[in-house]
Amino acid sequence: MLQPPHSSLQVAAVPAQRVPARDRDQDAPWHTEAVCRRDEAGLFFAPSKEPTAARLSREEAAKRVCSRCPVMVECREHALLQPEPYGVWGGLTAAERRVVLARRRRRDLELKKAARAAADRMAG
């Protein structure tokens, strides 16, 4: 996802090995180990006027690439924190990331509300 998109729909035949975060070079940026840095970048971004069936097929292929990526979690968190408005990042489409972000916002509001209620009970 870090390269400009191109029209190739190839998926690498050799699966990447998942390397626990603690075993990776901590000085290297997470994206240096991203599987999408190889030649599948075109899978991750929609061409203009892409038909729905083609988009769904491309997104599923991109998610398969993500599923074998050793830095999928880091990529997903990057896309959620930025937030990245386009493409498949960390195995999630832009629409799926919007859902995750909305759920996180609701959860954060609920936690803050619960903390305020607990503080009010302690004070009262």
C-alpha positions, 0 to 999 in steps of 0.5 A: 500500500505504500507504492502507487497503485498499478493494474496488476492483480497478481498475488505473491505465491510464497506466503510471508512468515509472521514475525512477532513484533518483539523479534523484529528490528525495532529501529526499522519502520513497520512498513519495511516488512509489509507484504504489499511493498512487493508487487501487489500494490494495485490490489489495495486501491480502486481504479476509477469507476471500478464495477462493484463485483470487480471491487469486491473481488479485488478487496478480497484478494487484498485481504488475503495478502494482508492475512499473511503479512507480518505487520498487519496489526501495525498497518491497521492501526496506522490506517485507523490513527491517520485515518487513511481514507482509501484502500485496503490497509491492515486487512480492512477496507475504508468502510470497515475502518469507518465502522471500527472508528465509530465503535471505538468512539462509542466505547470511549464515550461509554467508558468516560461516562462510566468513569464520571458516574463512578466519580460522582458516586464516590464524591456523593 
